[in-house]
Amino acid sequence: MKNSELSRRSFIGGTAALSAATMLPNLANAAKPNSKFNGVQIGANIACFVKMSDGSAERMLKYITQCGISSVEMRTNEAEQYAKAYAKTHPGADPMDGFKALRKLYNDAGVTINILRVSKLGWKKMSNKTIDYYFNAAKALGVTGIARGLDINEAAAKRLGPIADKHEMMIGFHNHSKMKADAYDGGILSSSKYLGIQLDIGHFVAGTGQSPIPLIEKFPDRILTLHLKDRKKDLGPNMPWGQGDTDIAGVLQFMKKKKLTFSADIELEYQIPEGSDAVKEVTKCLQFCKQALA
């Protein structure tokens, strides 16, 4: 069966799993989610649920577990909001205590916070003190690394490399569609062994028209995480999975074959159909991934 056919059948077949995901669970009593399939960890970007949520990390956790997701990319927006609220109710708490409490909240529900996405400002506008703060917050959350987009250039790499070395934590440069296939070659990753890639495979295909698999094969130790979405080539739109030009199933099968351990995170950016919602669509995407990795 061709990957494109698998993609369409997998995505359509995911609707069969939605009946179990119609109500928010009681997290204290719910079975722990598990979205690791044949060695490949499937996660989700917490931004998938922004439009359904009140903006709180607690509410988003309910949606995450409802989908059956056990790994998440946290944004600084939600993490800092939780940490500030924690500090108000715990006088004398250390600035990092709120992040540690958020980590525990998620872990107790069976969800690992795998990545911290710095969603404010750009590196040029941040002081070294602020960057250190985000690295320390990432450590308190227990993540594998920090992700940040829009700054794929050697100047950013040279500045951030020594800071990443100091903290001994990877920072992944996120690609968008207007990039070249060789954007990570040259000096971008040479300033530190802790400089890496957060590869958005949908944006990569839309911008380059090429498969992302050769890039993954070239930099397996520098991939911090993948973003999964399906886009059309030639800067085309986001599509329901299986209707675009991005071979998501093929990428996941490659990860399984090569025993790659970084997470592959669902990022919901296609238009949600009438009568559906983010939880239903993310659940559908997760079932697609599970079938692709069977």
JOCORQUI-V270679 format. One record per residue. N is the residue number from 1. RES is the residue in one small letter. SS is DSSP state (@ for helix, = for strand, . for the rest). D_LAST is the distance of its C-alpha to the last C-alpha in Angstrom with 1 decimal. Layout:
n: (N | N)
res: (RES | RES)
ss: (SS | SS)
d_last: (D_LAST | D_LAST)
This chain:
n: (1 | 2 | 3 | 4 | 5 | 6 | 7 | 8 | 9 | 10 | 11 | 12 | 13 | 14 | 15 | 16 | 17 | 18 | 19 | 20 | 21 | 22 | 23 | 24 | 25 | 26 | 27 | 28 | 29 | 30 | 31 | 32 | 33 | 34 | 35 | 36 | 37 | 38 | 39 | 40 | 41 | 42 | 43 | 44 | 45 | 46 | 47 | 48 | 49 | 50 | 51 | 52 | 53 | 54 | 55 | 56 | 57 | 58 | 59 | 60 | 61 | 62 | 63 | 64 | 65 | 66 | 67 | 68 | 69 | 70 | 71 | 72 | 73 | 74 | 75 | 76 | 77 | 78 | 79 | 80 | 81 | 82 | 83 | 84 | 85 | 86 | 87 | 88 | 89 | 90 | 91 | 92 | 93 | 94 | 95 | 96 | 97 | 98 | 99 | 100 | 101 | 102 | 103 | 104 | 105 | 106 | 107 | 108 | 109 | 110 | 111 | 112 | 113 | 114 | 115 | 116 | 117 | 118 | 119 | 120 | 121 | 122 | 123 | 124 | 125 | 126 | 127 | 128 | 129 | 130 | 131 | 132 | 133 | 134 | 135 | 136 | 137 | 138 | 139 | 140 | 141 | 142 | 143 | 144 | 145 | 146 | 147 | 148 | 149 | 150 | 151 | 152 | 153 | 154 | 155 | 156 | 157 | 158 | 159 | 160 | 161 | 162 | 163 | 164 | 165 | 166 | 167 | 168 | 169 | 170 | 171 | 172 | 173 | 174 | 175 | 176 | 177 | 178 | 179 | 180 | 181 | 182 | 183 | 184 | 185 | 186 | 187 | 188 | 189 | 190 | 191 | 192 | 193 | 194 | 195 | 196 | 197 | 198 | 199 | 200 | 201 | 202 | 203 | 204 | 205 | 206 | 207 | 208 | 209 | 210 | 211 | 212 | 213 | 214 | 215 | 216 | 217 | 218 | 219 | 220 | 221 | 222 | 223 | 224 | 225 | 226 | 227 | 228 | 229 | 230 | 231 | 232 | 233 | 234 | 235 | 236 | 237 | 238 | 239 | 240 | 241 | 242 | 243 | 244 | 245 | 246 | 247 | 248 | 249 | 250 | 251 | 252 | 253 | 254 | 255 | 256 | 257 | 258 | 259 | 260 | 261 | 262 | 263 | 264 | 265 | 266 | 267 | 268 | 269 | 270 | 271 | 272 | 273 | 274 | 275 | 276 | 277 | 278 | 279 | 280 | 281 | 282 | 283 | 284 | 285 | 286 | 287 | 288 | 289 | 290 | 291 | 292 | 293 | 294)
res: (m | k | n | s | e | l | s | r | r | s | f | i | g | g | t | a | a | l | s | a | a | t | m | l | p | n | l | a | n | a | a | k | p | n | s | k | f | n | g | v | q | i | g | a | n | i | a | c | f | v | k | m | s | d | g | s | a | e | r | m | l | k | y | i | t | q | c | g | i | s | s | v | e | m | r | t | n | e | a | e | q | y | a | k | a | y | a | k | t | h | p | g | a | d | p | m | d | g | f | k | a | l | r | k | l | y | n | d | a | g | v | t | i | n | i | l | r | v | s | k | l | g | w | k | k | m | s | n | k | t | i | d | y | y | f | n | a | a | k | a | l | g | v | t | g | i | a | r | g | l | d | i | n | e | a | a | a | k | r | l | g | p | i | a | d | k | h | e | m | m | i | g | f | h | n | h | s | k | m | k | a | d | a | y | d | g | g | i | l | s | s | s | k | y | l | g | i | q | l | d | i | g | h | f | v | a | g | t | g | q | s | p | i | p | l | i | e | k | f | p | d | r | i | l | t | l | h | l | k | d | r | k | k | d | l | g | p | n | m | p | w | g | q | g | d | t | d | i | a | g | v | l | q | f | m | k | k | k | k | l | t | f | s | a | d | i | e | l | e | y | q | i | p | e | g | s | d | a | v | k | e | v | t | k | c | l | q | f | c | k | q | a | l | a)
ss: (. | . | @ | @ | @ | @ | @ | @ | @ | @ | @ | @ | @ | @ | @ | @ | @ | @ | @ | @ | @ | . | . | . | . | . | . | . | . | . | . | . | . | . | . | = | = | . | . | = | = | = | = | = | = | @ | @ | @ | @ | @ | @ | @ | . | . | . | . | @ | @ | @ | @ | @ | @ | @ | @ | @ | @ | @ | . | . | . | = | = | = | = | = | @ | @ | @ | @ | @ | @ | @ | @ | @ | @ | @ | @ | @ | @ | . | . | . | . | . | . | . | @ | @ | @ | @ | @ | @ | @ | @ | @ | @ | @ | @ | . | . | . | = | = | = | = | = | = | . | . | . | . | . | @ | @ | @ | . | . | @ | @ | @ | @ | @ | @ | @ | @ | @ | @ | @ | @ | @ | @ | . | . | . | = | = | = | = | = | . | . | . | . | @ | @ | @ | @ | @ | @ | @ | @ | @ | @ | @ | @ | @ | @ | . | . | = | = | = | = | = | . | . | . | . | . | . | . | . | . | . | . | . | . | . | . | . | . | . | . | . | = | = | = | = | = | = | @ | @ | @ | @ | @ | @ | @ | @ | . | . | . | . | @ | @ | @ | @ | @ | @ | . | . | . | . | = | = | = | = | = | = | . | = | = | . | . | . | . | . | . | = | = | . | . | . | . | . | . | . | . | @ | @ | @ | @ | @ | @ | @ | @ | @ | @ | @ | . | . | . | . | = | = | = | = | . | . | . | . | . | . | . | . | . | . | . | @ | @ | @ | @ | @ | @ | @ | @ | @ | @ | @ | @ | @ | @ | @ | . | .)
d_last: (13.7 | 15.0 | 13.3 | 16.0 | 15.3 | 11.6 | 13.0 | 15.6 | 13.7 | 11.1 | 14.1 | 16.2 | 13.8 | 13.8 | 17.3 | 16.6 | 15.7 | 19.0 | 21.3 | 20.4 | 21.3 | 24.8 | 26.9 | 27.2 | 26.5 | 29.2 | 27.7 | 29.8 | 28.4 | 24.9 | 21.9 | 20.6 | 17.6 | 14.5 | 12.4 | 11.1 | 7.4 | 7.1 | 10.6 | 10.6 | 13.0 | 13.1 | 16.6 | 19.2 | 22.7 | 25.2 | 27.0 | 24.6 | 26.6 | 30.1 | 31.4 | 30.5 | 31.9 | 35.4 | 34.4 | 34.1 | 31.3 | 31.6 | 30.9 | 28.0 | 26.5 | 26.5 | 24.6 | 22.0 | 21.4 | 21.6 | 18.5 | 16.6 | 16.9 | 17.8 | 19.0 | 21.6 | 23.9 | 27.3 | 30.3 | 33.8 | 35.1 | 33.5 | 33.7 | 37.4 | 38.2 | 36.9 | 38.7 | 41.9 | 41.8 | 41.2 | 44.2 | 46.4 | 45.7 | 45.8 | 49.1 | 49.3 | 45.5 | 44.6 | 43.2 | 39.8 | 39.8 | 38.4 | 35.3 | 34.9 | 35.2 | 32.5 | 30.2 | 31.0 | 30.6 | 27.0 | 26.1 | 27.7 | 25.3 | 22.3 | 22.0 | 22.6 | 24.7 | 23.2 | 25.4 | 28.9 | 29.7 | 33.4 | 34.2 | 38.0 | 40.3 | 39.8 | 40.4 | 43.8 | 45.0 | 43.8 | 46.0 | 44.8 | 45.5 | 43.1 | 40.4 | 41.0 | 40.7 | 37.2 | 36.1 | 37.6 | 35.9 | 32.5 | 33.4 | 34.3 | 31.0 | 29.2 | 27.2 | 26.0 | 28.0 | 29.9 | 29.0 | 31.6 | 31.9 | 34.8 | 36.3 | 34.8 | 38.1 | 39.9 | 42.4 | 39.8 | 38.0 | 41.4 | 42.3 | 39.0 | 38.3 | 41.1 | 40.2 | 36.5 | 38.0 | 40.2 | 37.4 | 35.0 | 32.2 | 30.2 | 30.9 | 28.6 | 30.2 | 28.4 | 28.7 | 29.7 | 29.9 | 33.4 | 32.6 | 32.7 | 29.8 | 31.8 | 32.6 | 31.3 | 33.4 | 36.9 | 38.2 | 35.6 | 33.8 | 36.7 | 38.6 | 36.4 | 33.4 | 32.3 | 32.1 | 28.7 | 26.5 | 24.8 | 23.1 | 22.8 | 20.8 | 22.1 | 25.6 | 25.3 | 24.4 | 27.1 | 29.7 | 29.1 | 27.4 | 25.3 | 21.7 | 21.2 | 19.3 | 22.6 | 23.9 | 20.9 | 21.4 | 25.1 | 25.0 | 22.0 | 24.4 | 26.0 | 23.0 | 23.5 | 20.7 | 19.3 | 20.1 | 17.6 | 19.5 | 20.0 | 23.6 | 25.7 | 27.5 | 31.2 | 30.9 | 29.5 | 28.4 | 25.3 | 23.3 | 20.8 | 17.4 | 17.1 | 20.9 | 21.9 | 21.8 | 19.3 | 16.1 | 14.0 | 10.7 | 12.4 | 13.5 | 10.3 | 9.0 | 12.6 | 12.5 | 9.6 | 11.7 | 14.9 | 14.0 | 15.7 | 16.5 | 18.1 | 16.7 | 15.5 | 17.6 | 17.6 | 21.1 | 22.2 | 25.0 | 24.9 | 27.4 | 26.3 | 27.1 | 30.0 | 29.3 | 26.2 | 26.1 | 24.2 | 22.4 | 21.1 | 20.1 | 18.4 | 16.5 | 15.5 | 14.4 | 12.4 | 10.5 | 10.1 | 8.6 | 6.1 | 5.1 | 5.7 | 3.8 | 0.0)
